[in-house]
Amino acid sequence: MRFQRFAIYYVPNGAFHDIGSAWLGWDNRASRNISQSDVQNSHTRRPQKYGFHATIKAPFRLSAGRTSHDLVDALGRFCASRSAIDMGAFEVKTIGRFLALTPTTSSPQITDLAAEVVRQMDPFRAALSMEDIARRRKTRLTPDQDALMLKWGYPFIFDHFKFHMTLTGPLPDDLRPDVARQAHERFAPYLGSCATLDSLSVMGEDENGRFHVVETISLGVSDTPQK
């Protein structure tokens, strides 16, 4: 499969991933749609194409002369020198107008890991086009975010980074409490327990805008990456 952009995400494994994939309607590991009700689909249509994940390095086009194999190899070397991170328990939280799963306590270790991924994988990123820049600026960036976007390709990094796993698109105020209740029920097994950030995944975006797991690489392990 040919991909037009790549990204580096945290994508959980097992039942946690299955529940998140069923909620969003797209399984980014198995590359398949999961049927939803019309109501559920209307809530998740915007984040659906990414699948269940947390962004570590946002989608980018490869720079000239770089290949996806080069990117996987570089991320493998990076992950081999890093340790897994305890993320603690999760909660359903409102961020702006959408809902997401976030750790109940912030983690400097996760923020530092994400910052290092952004820095070390940036040589693989092609420069933003003028269209990319104009699109990003529609989100009313602060001067600092605009500068980060121009230098690193994405504004919500470093001090502006917030680890989260998006569950919905923008929701009207009157619907948000009910959808949040549904999310609490669906993700209840993971809201009071501890989770571990134990791997990073190279993602590929297909011609239809859907993201697929290319490789998943365990932190602290230099063995063959997982599919």
N, C-alpha and C positions, 0 to 999 in steps of 0.2 A: 504494500500500500504506500502511495506517495503522500507525503505530508507537506503542507504549505508553511506551517509554523511549528515550533517546538516550545516546550515549557518544562519546568521542574516543579513537581507537586509532591506533597505528602498524600499518599493514597492508602488508606487502611486496608487490611486484609480481613478475611473471615466474615463472621456474622455482622460485624460493625459495617463493613463495606456493603454487604448484601442489603442491609436495612436502608442505608443511605442511598444506594442505587435504586431500590424500589421506590423510595420517597421521591427521587428526582425523575425517574423514568428512563434512565440511561446507565448502563453498566459499562464503565470505561475500561474494565479489565477484559470482559468477555466480548466487548464491542457489539452489544445488542440493546435494542429497545425493550423496555419493560412497560406493559400496559398500565394505564392509569385512568381514573375517572376524569371527565371533562373539567370538573372543578379543581381537582388536584393538579391537572396539567396546566391550568391557567395560573396557578400559584408558582409553578416551578419551571415554566417555559424558558425564562431567561437563563437560569443557571444550569438547565438540563444538559446542554451540549457539552459541558465540562465534566459531568459526572461528579461523584462524591469525592471531594478533595480539599486540601488547603494549599493555597498558592505559596510557593517558596520563591521561584523566579517566574515572573509573568511571561506569557507567550511572546515569542520573538521569531523573526526570520533568521535563518543561518547566514553568517557572513560568508563572503566569497572564499571558496577553497575549503570550507568546512563541511563535514558530513555528519549525519546522525550517529554514525559509528564513532567518530571522533568525540562527539558530545557524551555518548555513553561511556567511553573509555575514561574521559576526564572526570566525569561524575563518579565513576568507580574508584578512581584513585583518591578523590576527595573523601568519599564515604569510608574508605578503608582506614582513614586516620581520625575518624570521628566516632564518638560513642552515642548510644541511644539515650534519649532524654525522657524522663518521666514527665508527662503532661498533667498528671493529676486528674481530677474529675472534670466533666463538661457540664455546661448549662446552655439552655436555649436563650439567646440574647437578641435584642433588637439593635441593629446597627443601621443608623439612618432610617430607611423605610423598609428594610428587608430583615429576615430572620436568619440567624446562623448559630452553629454550635461553636462555643468558645471554651477554653479552659477557665475554671472558676478563679484561678490566680494567674497573674502574668508570669512569664518565664523569661528571664534575661538570657538563659541558655538557648531557647528557641529563637529569640530575636537575633542573637549573635550568629547562630547557625545560618539563618536566612540571609543575614548580611554577608557572610563569607561566601555563600553560594552565589549571590548576586555579583560580588566582586570577581570571584575566580572563574565563573562561567561566562562573564561578559565578553571575553574575546570571541565567543561563538555567535554573538548577536550582531546582526546587520544594523546599520544606522536607521533611525526612524525616517519615514517619508514625511513630506509636508502634510499629506493627508492624515497620517498617524498623529502628528503633532496637533493638527487642528481638531481632530476627534477627541484627543485627551483634554484639550483645553476647554471643551464644552462642559466638563465636570467642575468648572470653577475652582481651579487649583490655587493654592496659596503660592506666593513667590518662591518659597523654599521647595514646594512640591513641583513647581514648574521647572526649577533648576535641576532637580533630581531626574525628572522626566527627560530633559534634554541631554543630560550626561549619561544616565543609566538606562533609559528606555521606559521607565515606569516610575510614577510619582510616589507610590505608597510603600516605600522601603525605608530601612534604617529607623530613624525616630518615628516615622509614620507607619511602620509595619504593625499590623495586628493579626495574629494568627487566628484564623476562623475558617469554618467549613460552611459555605453558603447553603441555605435550605430553600430560599424563595427569591423571587424577584421583588420589586417594590410592591408593597401591599397598602391598600387604603386603610386609614386609621380604624374604621369600624370592623374590618375583617381581621386585623392583626391579632387580637386576643384569642379568637377562635382557632386560627391557624397555629398560633403558639401552643394552645392546649393540645391540638392534634400532634404537634411535633414532640411535646413532652411525653405523650402516651407512646408514640412510635419509638422514641429513643430512650425510654425510661431505663432500660438495662445499663446504659452507658453514662447516665447523668450523675450517678453517685459513686461510680467506680473509677479506678485509675487507668489511664491509657498511656501508651508509650509511643513516642516518635522513634521508630526503629528502622526506618527505611526512607529512601527518596525515589521518586519515579520520573524517568524521562517520558514526557507525553508528546504525542504528535496530533496535529489538527488536520483532519481530512478536508477534501474539497467542499464538503457540506457543512463545515464548521464544527463537526463532532470531534471530541478529543479521545484518544486511545492510549493506553499504557504501552509504551515501547519496551521499556525495561524497568524493573524494580530492583534496587540495589540496597542491601542491608547496610546499616551504619556499623562500622567496626569490623566488617567481614569483607575480605577480599576475594571470596570464592566467586564462582560463576553467577552473574546476576539472575534474578528470578524473572520469569515471564509474567 
